[in-house]
Every structure is written in C-alpha cells, then in structure tokens.
C-alpha cells in the first residue's frame, strides 16, 4: 500500500471532517423536521383521521356545526363523513384524505379560510360521485346521454341531505 504524504493526510482528514459535518447538519435538519412532524401529528390527533370515526372531523372547532348538522340529517344512520366526502375507490380514498388533510390543516392553522367554509370543486365532484355510488339504481335515468353532457348536482335539489338545516 503506498504511503500518503502528511499533506495528503491533512487534506483527506479535513475533507472527511467537512463531510461528517455536512452529514451532521443534514441529520439534525431531518431529525428536527421529523420531530416537529411527529409532534404536530400527535398534537393535532392526526391518527384519528386514519379512521372513519365522524368525531375526528370535530378535532377542528370550525367543523362542529357541520358535525352537528350531520347528526340531524337523514343520512346520519346510514353514512359517515368518509362515505360522502371520500372516493369509494381504495386509492382515491387515501389520495383525497391526504390532500384534504394537508390543505385543511394548513388553512385552519393559518386561519386562512372563508366562513362559512365552502366545498372546493374537486371535493364537490367526490361528493357527487359518492351520491351516485350509493343511489345509482334510483338516479340511473338521470345520467347524461353523452359523456360530455352534464348531470345536475344532487345537492341542487337535496341540499340538506348530508347536513340538515345548514
């Protein structure tokens, strides 16, 4: 094995130390982000959002009136929040849950949302598809004749179905 000169040893040692410091900084940064994320997930009861329990929705006080109105609705005994507000496709369910979870927590944390809250177009499509999923036998004659034609939204006529007396 060839010998290294003292100069090469110093360069190699300083390079290794600089690399070690970089790894330390990266590790500390990832640890801080991971720790903050874990704390936020625990403090915000993030685990409860992995279930289908409707009480998870009222972790945010903004949702209390919607939870209360759901309890008085005609669907209270047959559907929970996830049945109407998430896709019935297994992958779509988790994509929508993650998307809504992120943007809801961001909006509620920053207090950056309209009151009363309003459903976004994407979530309105999810909800419309949920209506059609459960009531397809009843509404099949209302489906558009051509794929490009639009069907009226169920909530146009049935506004209080999921949330009575909104």
N, CA and C atoms as a LAMMPS dump frame, in Angstrom:
ITEM: TIMESTEP
0
ITEM: NUMBER OF ATOMS
498
ITEM: BOX BOUNDS ff ff ff
-5.0000000000000000e+02 5.0000000000000000e+02
-5.0000000000000000e+02 5.0000000000000000e+02
-5.0000000000000000e+02 5.0000000000000000e+02
ITEM: ATOMS id mol type element x y z
1 1 1 N 0.844 -1.179 0
2 1 2 C 0 0 0
3 1 3 C 0.889 1.24 0
4 2 1 N 0.657 2.157 -0.914
5 2 2 C 1.516 3.338 -0.969
6 2 3 C 1.259 4.241 0.22
7 3 1 N 2.333 4.85 0.654
8 3 2 C 2.208 5.784 1.77
9 3 3 C 1.661 7.113 1.272
10 4 1 N 0.903 7.773 2.157
11 4 2 C 0.4 9.095 1.797
12 4 3 C 1.259 10.118 2.507
13 5 1 N 1.436 11.208 1.856
14 5 2 C 2.243 12.264 2.452
15 5 3 C 1.43 12.934 3.565
16 6 1 N 2.098 13.594 4.507
17 6 2 C 1.383 14.299 5.574
18 6 3 C 0.4 15.321 5.011
19 7 1 N 0.767 15.953 3.888
20 7 2 C -0.125 16.935 3.294
21 7 3 C -1.409 16.256 2.814
22 8 1 N -1.277 15.107 2.155
23 8 2 C -2.453 14.374 1.689
24 8 3 C -3.298 13.898 2.868
25 9 1 N -2.665 13.504 3.95
26 9 2 C -3.394 13.063 5.14
27 9 3 C -4.227 14.198 5.709
28 10 1 N -3.639 15.395 5.795
29 10 2 C -4.378 16.55 6.316
30 10 3 C -5.559 16.891 5.414
31 11 1 N -5.348 16.855 4.104
32 11 2 C -6.424 17.16 3.152
33 11 3 C -7.536 16.123 3.287
34 12 1 N -7.144 14.858 3.362
35 12 2 C -8.132 13.795 3.492
36 12 3 C -8.896 13.923 4.807
37 13 1 N -8.185 14.202 5.894
38 13 2 C -8.831 14.351 7.202
39 13 3 C -9.791 15.544 7.206
40 14 1 N -9.383 16.675 6.645
41 14 2 C -10.264 17.848 6.627
42 14 3 C -11.467 17.606 5.723
43 15 1 N -11.25 16.888 4.624
44 15 2 C -12.367 16.552 3.739
45 15 3 C -13.353 15.638 4.457
46 16 1 N -12.873 14.648 5.182
47 16 2 C -13.747 13.744 5.929
48 16 3 C -14.49 14.485 7.036
49 17 1 N -13.796 15.409 7.701
50 17 2 C -14.446 16.185 8.757
51 17 3 C -15.537 17.079 8.172
52 18 1 N -15.266 17.704 7.047
53 18 2 C -16.263 18.562 6.399
54 18 3 C -17.464 17.725 5.967
55 19 1 N -17.201 16.552 5.4
56 19 2 C -18.285 15.654 5.015
57 19 3 C -19.069 15.196 6.225
58 20 1 N -18.368 14.895 7.316
59 20 2 C -19.052 14.486 8.546
60 20 3 C -19.917 15.611 9.091
61 21 1 N -19.408 16.847 9.017
62 21 2 C -20.19 17.995 9.486
63 21 3 C -21.435 18.17 8.619
64 22 1 N -21.283 17.963 7.322
65 22 2 C -22.428 18.082 6.418
66 22 3 C -23.488 17.029 6.771
67 23 1 N -23.033 15.797 6.99
68 23 2 C -23.97 14.738 7.377
69 23 3 C -24.634 15.059 8.709
70 24 1 N -23.905 15.651 9.609
71 24 2 C -24.458 16.028 10.909
72 24 3 C -25.542 17.094 10.741
73 25 1 N -25.273 18.087 9.899
74 25 2 C -26.252 19.146 9.654
75 25 3 C -27.494 18.577 8.971
76 26 1 N -27.288 17.735 7.963
77 26 2 C -28.426 17.117 7.271
78 26 3 C -29.219 16.243 8.24
79 27 1 N -28.52 15.458 9.029
80 27 2 C -29.19 14.588 10.009
81 27 3 C -29.969 15.383 11.037
82 28 1 N -29.381 16.472 11.525
83 28 2 C -30.07 17.312 12.503
84 28 3 C -31.302 17.963 11.879
85 29 1 N -31.162 18.414 10.633
86 29 2 C -32.31 19.017 9.941
87 29 3 C -33.438 18.025 9.736
88 30 1 N -33.093 16.819 9.268
89 30 2 C -34.122 15.787 9.084
90 30 3 C -34.744 15.385 10.422
91 31 1 N -33.918 15.314 11.459
92 31 2 C -34.434 14.987 12.789
93 31 3 C -35.39 16.055 13.296
94 32 1 N -35.054 17.32 13.075
95 32 2 C -35.924 18.415 13.52
96 32 3 C -37.25 18.397 12.77
97 33 1 N -37.178 18.22 11.452
98 33 2 C -38.403 18.16 10.651
99 33 3 C -39.24 16.953 11.064
100 34 1 N -38.597 15.802 11.225
101 34 2 C -39.313 14.595 11.648
102 34 3 C -39.922 14.75 13.032
103 35 1 N -39.162 15.332 13.95
104 35 2 C -39.672 15.549 15.305
105 35 3 C -40.834 16.526 15.323
106 36 1 N -40.715 17.61 14.589
107 36 2 C -41.803 18.591 14.507
108 36 3 C -43.038 17.97 13.865
109 37 1 N -42.821 17.182 12.812
110 37 2 C -43.935 16.494 12.16
111 37 3 C -44.62 15.512 13.091
112 38 1 N -43.831 14.739 13.843
113 38 2 C -44.407 13.772 14.788
114 38 3 C -45.175 14.492 15.892
115 39 1 N -44.616 15.596 16.401
116 39 2 C -45.31 16.363 17.44
117 39 3 C -46.628 16.91 16.907
118 40 1 N -46.588 17.502 15.716
119 40 2 C -47.794 18.076 15.12
120 40 3 C -48.836 17.001 14.871
121 41 1 N -48.408 15.85 14.375
122 41 2 C -49.322 14.742 14.114
123 41 3 C -49.99 14.283 15.413
124 42 1 N -49.207 14.183 16.488
125 42 2 C -49.767 13.781 17.784
126 42 3 C -50.652 14.852 18.385
127 43 1 N -50.189 16.097 18.387
128 43 2 C -50.947 17.209 18.965
129 43 3 C -52.255 17.442 18.21
130 44 1 N -52.207 17.302 16.892
131 44 2 C -53.392 17.52 16.063
132 44 3 C -54.272 16.284 15.938
133 45 1 N -53.934 15.239 16.684
134 45 2 C -54.69 13.978 16.659
135 45 3 C -54.776 13.431 15.241
136 46 1 N -53.671 13.504 14.523
137 46 2 C -53.627 13.033 13.14
138 46 3 C -54.014 11.582 12.99
139 47 1 N -53.702 10.768 13.993
140 47 2 C -54.05 9.35 13.948
141 47 3 C -55.56 9.152 13.82
142 48 1 N -56.35 10.065 14.385
143 48 2 C -57.808 9.903 14.337
144 48 3 C -58.342 10.041 12.917
145 49 1 N -57.614 10.733 12.054
146 49 2 C -58.056 10.919 10.674
147 49 3 C -57.845 9.669 9.828
148 50 1 N -57.144 8.692 10.369
149 50 2 C -56.933 7.445 9.647
150 50 3 C -58.129 6.509 9.797
151 51 1 N -59.066 6.873 10.66
152 51 2 C -60.255 6.059 10.897
153 51 3 C -61.44 6.624 10.107
154 52 1 N -62.585 6.003 10.301
155 52 2 C -63.83 6.507 9.697
156 52 3 C -64.737 7.123 10.754
157 53 1 N -64.205 7.38 11.928
158 53 2 C -64.99 7.929 13.024
159 53 3 C -65.326 9.395 12.745
160 54 1 N -66.62 9.74 12.682
161 54 2 C -67.011 11.122 12.381
162 54 3 C -66.542 12.133 13.426
163 55 1 N -66.274 11.699 14.648
164 55 2 C -65.823 12.655 15.665
165 55 3 C -64.432 13.197 15.336
166 56 1 N -63.686 12.512 14.459
167 56 2 C -62.38 13.034 14.038
168 56 3 C -62.543 14.386 13.353
169 57 1 N -63.651 14.572 12.674
170 57 2 C -63.876 15.821 11.939
171 57 3 C -63.998 17.019 12.877
172 58 1 N -64.442 16.793 14.103
173 58 2 C -64.619 17.915 15.024
174 58 3 C -63.37 18.17 15.864
175 59 1 N -62.236 17.577 15.479
176 59 2 C -60.975 17.973 16.109
177 59 3 C -60.742 19.459 15.861
178 60 1 N -61.238 19.939 14.729
179 60 2 C -61.165 21.367 14.417
180 60 3 C -62.524 21.981 14.739
181 61 1 N -62.51 22.991 15.592
182 61 2 C -63.768 23.601 16.041
183 61 3 C -64.595 24.141 14.883
184 62 1 N -63.964 24.479 13.773
185 62 2 C -64.659 25.013 12.603
186 62 3 C -65.669 23.989 12.073
187 63 1 N -65.396 22.709 12.295
188 63 2 C -66.243 21.649 11.746
189 63 3 C -67.426 21.298 12.653
190 64 1 N -67.481 21.84 13.861
191 64 2 C -68.556 21.484 14.799
192 64 3 C -69.955 21.694 14.231
193 65 1 N -70.264 22.834 13.602
194 65 2 C -71.619 22.991 13.051
195 65 3 C -71.955 21.958 11.971
196 66 1 N -70.954 21.537 11.204
197 66 2 C -71.182 20.554 10.15
198 66 3 C -71.419 19.174 10.755
199 67 1 N -70.702 18.869 11.81
200 67 2 C -70.905 17.605 12.53
201 67 3 C -72.3 17.591 13.163
202 68 1 N -72.667 18.698 13.799
203 68 2 C -73.994 18.793 14.426
204 68 3 C -75.105 18.666 13.385
205 69 1 N -74.926 19.318 12.234
206 69 2 C -75.964 19.252 11.199
207 69 3 C -76.035 17.852 10.593
208 70 1 N -74.902 17.154 10.503
209 70 2 C -74.914 15.767 10.023
210 70 3 C -75.71 14.885 10.984
211 71 1 N -75.565 15.116 12.29
212 71 2 C -76.292 14.309 13.271
213 71 3 C -77.808 14.472 13.133
214 72 1 N -78.257 15.586 12.591
215 72 2 C -79.683 15.825 12.4
216 72 3 C -80.147 15.517 10.976
217 73 1 N -79.274 14.982 10.166
218 73 2 C -79.611 14.749 8.759
219 73 3 C -80.264 13.392 8.542
220 74 1 N -80.834 13.238 7.369
221 74 2 C -81.472 11.97 7.011
222 74 3 C -80.452 10.854 6.795
223 75 1 N -79.193 11.191 6.599
224 75 2 C -78.16 10.183 6.352
225 75 3 C -77.382 9.789 7.611
226 76 1 N -77.704 10.364 8.731
227 76 2 C -76.963 10.116 9.971
228 76 3 C -76.818 8.634 10.287
229 77 1 N -77.851 7.849 10.048
230 77 2 C -77.814 6.435 10.41
231 77 3 C -77.292 5.529 9.301
232 78 1 N -77.009 6.096 8.142
233 78 2 C -76.556 5.251 7.033
234 78 3 C -75.205 5.668 6.441
235 79 1 N -74.702 6.83 6.798
236 79 2 C -73.442 7.293 6.209
237 79 3 C -72.678 8.157 7.199
238 80 1 N -71.362 8.01 7.17
239 80 2 C -70.479 8.875 7.965
240 80 3 C -69.744 9.801 6.994
241 81 1 N -68.998 10.715 7.535
242 81 2 C -68.309 11.731 6.717
243 81 3 C -67.555 11.11 5.54
244 82 1 N -66.776 10.052 5.817
245 82 2 C -65.97 9.439 4.767
246 82 3 C -66.805 8.85 3.643
247 83 1 N -68.015 8.399 3.942
248 83 2 C -68.864 7.822 2.901
249 83 3 C -69.234 8.845 1.838
250 84 1 N -69.373 10.095 2.235
251 84 2 C -69.788 11.144 1.287
252 84 3 C -68.634 12.014 0.8
253 85 1 N -67.612 12.168 1.625
254 85 2 C -66.558 13.125 1.3
255 85 3 C -65.261 12.489 0.823
256 86 1 N -65.243 11.157 0.676
257 86 2 C -64.068 10.483 0.132
258 86 3 C -64.485 9.591 -1.021
259 87 1 N -63.553 9.359 -1.916
260 87 2 C -63.798 8.471 -3.044
261 87 3 C -64.082 7.058 -2.535
262 88 1 N -64.847 6.312 -3.288
263 88 2 C -65.1 4.91 -2.941
264 88 3 C -64.051 3.993 -3.558
265 89 1 N -63.16 4.55 -4.351
266 89 2 C -62.025 3.8 -4.907
267 89 3 C -60.934 3.757 -3.836
268 90 1 N -60.344 2.59 -3.549
269 90 2 C -59.366 2.491 -2.458
270 90 3 C -58.203 3.486 -2.555
271 91 1 N -57.619 3.63 -3.737
272 91 2 C -56.508 4.577 -3.884
273 91 3 C -57.013 6.013 -3.822
274 92 1 N -58.126 6.277 -4.502
275 92 2 C -58.706 7.618 -4.49
276 92 3 C -59.065 8.08 -3.085
277 93 1 N -59.507 7.148 -2.25
278 93 2 C -59.861 7.475 -0.865
279 93 3 C -58.654 8.064 -0.136
280 94 1 N -57.508 7.395 -0.23
281 94 2 C -56.33 7.844 0.514
282 94 3 C -55.704 9.085 -0.109
283 95 1 N -55.804 9.219 -1.429
284 95 2 C -55.294 10.436 -2.08
285 95 3 C -56.133 11.638 -1.636
286 96 1 N -57.449 11.488 -1.653
287 96 2 C -58.335 12.58 -1.235
288 96 3 C -58.141 12.885 0.244
289 97 1 N -57.994 11.845 1.065
290 97 2 C -57.804 12.038 2.51
291 97 3 C -56.509 12.808 2.774
292 98 1 N -55.437 12.437 2.089
293 98 2 C -54.152 13.125 2.27
294 98 3 C -54.226 14.565 1.775
295 99 1 N -54.817 14.758 0.609
296 99 2 C -54.954 16.096 0.033
297 99 3 C -55.775 16.998 0.965
298 100 1 N -56.93 16.518 1.38
299 100 2 C -57.776 17.312 2.275
300 100 3 C -57.101 17.53 3.621
301 101 1 N -56.458 16.5 4.147
302 101 2 C -55.783 16.634 5.443
303 101 3 C -54.73 17.72 5.412
304 102 1 N -53.919 17.719 4.37
305 102 2 C -52.868 18.728 4.272
306 102 3 C -53.454 20.13 4.15
307 103 1 N -54.37 20.308 3.197
308 103 2 C -54.887 21.654 2.952
309 103 3 C -55.821 22.135 4.065
310 104 1 N -56.556 21.229 4.7
311 104 2 C -57.384 21.638 5.842
312 104 3 C -56.5 22.078 7.001
313 105 1 N -55.485 21.275 7.312
314 105 2 C -54.622 21.648 8.44
315 105 3 C -53.884 22.946 8.152
316 106 1 N -53.461 23.146 6.921
317 106 2 C -52.788 24.389 6.554
318 106 3 C -53.739 25.576 6.708
319 107 1 N -54.941 25.465 6.177
320 107 2 C -55.916 26.567 6.24
321 107 3 C -56.325 26.856 7.676
322 108 1 N -56.587 25.805 8.463
323 108 2 C -57.034 26.012 9.836
324 108 3 C -55.905 26.53 10.722
325 109 1 N -54.681 26.065 10.477
326 109 2 C -53.535 26.544 11.261
327 109 3 C -53.255 28.007 10.968
328 110 1 N -53.322 28.384 9.706
329 110 2 C -53.039 29.766 9.31
330 110 3 C -54.268 30.667 9.403
331 111 1 N -55.398 30.084 9.782
332 111 2 C -56.66 30.813 9.872
333 111 3 C -56.953 31.515 8.547
334 112 1 N -56.8 30.756 7.471
335 112 2 C -56.938 31.282 6.122
336 112 3 C -58.011 30.496 5.364
337 113 1 N -59.268 30.716 5.718
338 113 2 C -60.376 30.041 5.061
339 113 3 C -61.621 30.905 5.196
340 114 1 N -62.547 30.773 4.242
341 114 2 C -63.784 31.566 4.325
342 114 3 C -64.735 30.958 5.356
343 115 1 N -65.526 31.798 5.97
344 115 2 C -66.581 31.311 6.866
345 115 3 C -67.909 31.815 6.355
346 116 1 N -68.89 30.985 6.169
347 116 2 C -68.814 29.541 6.377
348 116 3 C -67.912 28.898 5.33
349 117 1 N -67.326 27.762 5.71
350 117 2 C -66.435 27.1 4.77
351 117 3 C -67.234 26.643 3.559
352 118 1 N -66.555 26.558 2.435
353 118 2 C -67.209 26.154 1.188
354 118 3 C -66.438 24.978 0.582
355 119 1 N -67.185 24.104 -0.025
356 119 2 C -66.579 22.938 -0.654
357 119 3 C -65.881 23.368 -1.942
358 120 1 N -64.718 22.807 -2.188
359 120 2 C -63.967 23.108 -3.406
360 120 3 C -64.517 22.269 -4.557
361 121 1 N -64.333 22.716 -5.793
362 121 2 C -64.867 21.968 -6.949
363 121 3 C -64.441 20.502 -6.98
364 122 1 N -63.188 20.227 -6.657
365 122 2 C -62.709 18.841 -6.667
366 122 3 C -63.479 18.002 -5.653
367 123 1 N -63.68 18.544 -4.46
368 123 2 C -64.402 17.809 -3.427
369 123 3 C -65.896 17.714 -3.743
370 124 1 N -66.414 18.676 -4.46
371 124 2 C -67.821 18.597 -4.886
372 124 3 C -68.004 17.422 -5.85
373 125 1 N -67.005 17.206 -6.718
374 125 2 C -67.073 16.058 -7.638
375 125 3 C -67.005 14.747 -6.855
376 126 1 N -66.161 14.699 -5.835
377 126 2 C -66.065 13.497 -4.996
378 126 3 C -67.41 13.231 -4.331
379 127 1 N -68.023 14.257 -3.789
380 127 2 C -69.306 14.11 -3.107
381 127 3 C -70.394 13.696 -4.097
382 128 1 N -70.421 14.303 -5.267
383 128 2 C -71.4 13.926 -6.297
384 128 3 C -71.231 12.452 -6.659
385 129 1 N -70.003 12.015 -6.834
386 129 2 C -69.752 10.609 -7.173
387 129 3 C -70.175 9.681 -6.037
388 130 1 N -70.044 10.139 -4.807
389 130 2 C -70.493 9.331 -3.669
390 130 3 C -72.013 9.177 -3.692
391 131 1 N -72.723 10.254 -4.006
392 131 2 C -74.186 10.159 -4.139
393 131 3 C -74.545 9.129 -5.199
394 132 1 N -73.89 9.226 -6.349
395 132 2 C -74.182 8.33 -7.461
396 132 3 C -73.802 6.888 -7.134
397 133 1 N -72.753 6.711 -6.368
398 133 2 C -72.314 5.374 -5.973
399 133 3 C -73.398 4.672 -5.161
400 134 1 N -73.965 5.379 -4.201
401 134 2 C -74.964 4.77 -3.314
402 134 3 C -76.364 4.736 -3.929
403 135 1 N -76.667 5.673 -4.8
404 135 2 C -78.029 5.798 -5.318
405 135 3 C -78.128 5.555 -6.823
406 136 1 N -77.181 4.826 -7.39
407 136 2 C -77.143 4.608 -8.84
408 136 3 C -78.432 3.996 -9.375
409 137 1 N -79.021 3.064 -8.647
410 137 2 C -80.246 2.413 -9.134
411 137 3 C -81.401 3.4 -9.247
412 138 1 N -81.414 4.394 -8.373
413 138 2 C -82.515 5.358 -8.359
414 138 3 C -82.308 6.452 -9.403
415 139 1 N -81.065 6.851 -9.618
416 139 2 C -80.806 8.012 -10.473
417 139 3 C -80.271 7.655 -11.85
418 140 1 N -80.198 6.379 -12.182
419 140 2 C -79.595 6 -13.463
420 140 3 C -80.288 6.652 -14.662
421 141 1 N -81.589 6.909 -14.571
422 141 2 C -82.29 7.541 -15.687
423 141 3 C -81.908 9.017 -15.831
424 142 1 N -81.238 9.58 -14.84
425 142 2 C -80.807 10.981 -14.913
426 142 3 C -79.402 11.126 -15.488
427 143 1 N -78.701 9.999 -15.683
428 143 2 C -77.348 10.074 -16.215
429 143 3 C -77.387 10.702 -17.601
430 144 1 N -76.388 11.482 -17.932
431 144 2 C -76.356 12.138 -19.248
432 144 3 C -76.316 11.116 -20.38
433 145 1 N -76.925 11.476 -21.487
434 145 2 C -76.955 10.588 -22.654
435 145 3 C -75.565 10.48 -23.274
436 146 1 N -74.85 11.576 -23.317
437 146 2 C -73.493 11.591 -23.885
438 146 3 C -72.5 11.88 -22.762
439 147 1 N -71.302 11.316 -22.85
440 147 2 C -70.305 11.524 -21.788
441 147 3 C -69.975 12.988 -21.512
442 148 1 N -70.088 13.844 -22.527
443 148 2 C -69.738 15.257 -22.333
444 148 3 C -70.879 16.05 -21.699
445 149 1 N -72.087 15.52 -21.731
446 149 2 C -73.228 16.218 -21.13
447 149 3 C -73.099 16.207 -19.614
448 150 1 N -73.63 17.245 -18.999
449 150 2 C -73.539 17.337 -17.541
450 150 3 C -74.818 16.875 -16.875
451 151 1 N -74.655 16.311 -15.716
452 151 2 C -75.779 15.886 -14.9
453 151 3 C -75.941 16.92 -13.791
454 152 1 N -77.148 17.247 -13.399
455 152 2 C -77.291 18.202 -12.297
456 152 3 C -76.707 17.626 -11.012
457 153 1 N -76.137 18.507 -10.195
458 153 2 C -75.612 18.057 -8.912
459 153 3 C -76.759 17.625 -8.006
460 154 1 N -76.567 16.54 -7.308
461 154 2 C -77.612 16.031 -6.407
462 154 3 C -78.006 17.079 -5.369
463 155 1 N -77.014 17.828 -4.87
464 155 2 C -77.295 18.8 -3.812
465 155 3 C -78.051 20.025 -4.312
466 156 1 N -78.231 20.127 -5.62
467 156 2 C -79.04 21.226 -6.143
468 156 3 C -80.462 21.107 -5.597
469 157 1 N -80.986 19.894 -5.593
470 157 2 C -82.34 19.658 -5.08
471 157 3 C -82.351 19.119 -3.65
472 158 1 N -81.269 18.472 -3.259
473 158 2 C -81.217 17.805 -1.958
474 158 3 C -80.133 18.439 -1.074
475 159 1 N -80.245 19.718 -0.853
476 159 2 C -79.201 20.477 -0.14
477 159 3 C -79.028 20.062 1.315
478 160 1 N -80.081 19.598 1.968
479 160 2 C -79.992 19.275 3.389
480 160 3 C -79.789 17.795 3.68
481 161 1 N -79.528 16.998 2.669
482 161 2 C -79.412 15.551 2.871
483 161 3 C -78.301 15.188 3.862
484 162 1 N -77.103 15.656 3.607
485 162 2 C -75.979 15.292 4.472
486 162 3 C -75.81 16.174 5.682
487 163 1 N -76.257 17.418 5.56
488 163 2 C -76.122 18.39 6.642
489 163 3 C -77.434 19.154 6.755
490 164 1 N -78.308 18.656 7.607
491 164 2 C -79.635 19.252 7.755
492 164 3 C -79.557 20.663 8.325
493 165 1 N -80.37 21.534 7.793
494 165 2 C -80.517 22.907 8.308
495 165 3 C -79.193 23.659 8.332
496 166 1 N -78.41 23.533 7.256
497 166 2 C -77.127 24.242 7.2
498 166 3 C -77.375 25.724 7.152
